[in-house]
């Protein structure tokens, strides 16, 4: 006669990293959002760059290109 085994383990599985994977996911989400937000806002600053440097749009366009390439 054996009774029901009492398991001391929790029903929920814990990740091998102790749950820090979700912290990493959240941090990368914030980082990616900031990068894409900066890329999308370069168009707003482009007009000001043209006025400030008194150059043509062709001469200033490398600023946006480098921002998108990085």
N, C-alpha and C positions, 0 to 999 in steps of 0.2 A: 504494500500500500504506500503509494506516494501521494503527497498532497500537491497542490499547485505550487509551482516554483515562484518565489518572489524575486523579481528582477530588480536590481538596484539601478539599472541603467534607465536613462530617460528615454521616452519614446521619440523625442526629437533628435535627429542626427546633428552633430556639431561639425563644422568644417575643420579641415586640418590646420587652418590658419587661426582658428579661434574666433572667427567672425570679422577679422580685419579686412577681409576681401570686400565687404560692403563699404567700409570706410574708403578704400581705394577707388571703388566704383563711384562713390559720391564726389571724391576729390577730382577724379578725371572728368566727371560730368561738368563740374564747375569750371575746370580749366578749359575744356573744349568750348563751353559756352562763352567764356571770356575771349578766347581766340577768334571764334567766328563772329562775335559781336564787334571786335576790333576791325576785322576784315570788312564787315558790312558798313562800318562807320567811316571808312577811309573815303568814301564818296562825298561825305559831308565836308571833310577837311580838304578835299581836293581843290575846291573852289577857293578856299582861303590860301592854300599853298600857291595857287596861280597868282592871286592878288599880292601876296606877301613877297614872293620872289620875282614878281614882274617878268615872268617867263611864259612861253606858250604851253598849252596843255601837253604837247608832245615832249617837251623838255622836262616836265614835271611827272610824267606818267610812270617813270621808273620807281617812284616812291611806292605807289600802289602795287606795282609788279613785285617788288621785293617783299612787301607785306604779304602778298598772296603766296609767294614761293616759300616763305619761311614757314 
